[in-house]
Amino acid sequence: MTVEFDARSKYVQIINCKSHSTELTRHGLNPTTLEALSEVPVATPGDHLDKAVAAGKNCRQALVCARAWSYEDRKKAILAYADAIEK
């Protein structure tokens, strides 16, 4: 499994180990430049919110999802996230 991780764009919602896009998106602003940041999905009750809440109640599914990734893939994803935060 190859892990592609970009902390600055291509945001999706992950529900039960699957990515889901939403019809509604929003973006923040860089407070220094007022530049628009990447669009992020917004869940609504008619969208994926109910599914996300139900999935959140079943934490065991999250553990199964994490186990599907190899140790190396999880390590790469976490290190990529840490590098993105440091920038």
N, C-alpha and C positions, 0 to 999 in steps of 0.2 A: 504494500500500500504506500503510495506517495502522498506526502502531506504538503499541500500548498497553503501558505498562511500569509495573509496580507492584512495587517492591523489598521490600514488606512483606507481601505475600500472593499467593495464586494461583500457588504454585510448581508447576512441572511439570518433567519431564525432557525435554530436547531431544535427539533422536537422528535423525541424517540430516535435519535441518531440520524435523522434525515433533515436536509435543509429545506426550508420553505420560504418562498418569497411572499410578500404581502402587496396588496394594491396600494396601501397608504404608506408613504415614506416621509421622513423629515430629516433635516440636517441642522447641525449646530453651526456656530460661527467661531472662527479663530478670534479671540478677544483682542489680539494685537493688531491684526490686519483687517478684521471684519470679513475675511474671505470665508465663503461657504465651505463647510467640511462635507465629507462624503454623506450620501443619503443612507439612512438606516431604516430598516423595516419597523413599522408600528403595527402591533397586533390590536385588533378590535374584537369585541365579543362575537361578531359574525364571521370573523376571519379565523385566526389560529389561536386566539387567547384561550378558549375553552379547552382545546387540545393540549395546549402548553400546561395549563393548570392541572389537567388530568395526568399528564405525563410527569409533572413535578411531584405528584403524590405517589408516584411509583418510582422511588429512587433506585430500586433494584435494576430497572431498565438502564439507568445511567451507568451502573457498574458493568453491565453486560456490554454496553457500547464502549466503555473505556478498555475493556479486556480485548475487544476486537482489534485494537491498535497494538502494534508491537511496542516494546519498550523503547526502541530507537525512534519510532515515529512519534510517540508521545514526547520523548525528549526533544526532538527537533521542533515540534510545535510549541512547546513551552519555552525553549530558548529563543525561538523567533519572536514570540510574544514579549519576552523580557527585553530583547534587543529593540523592539518597536517602542516599548515604554521608555527606554533610555534615550531615544532620539528626541 
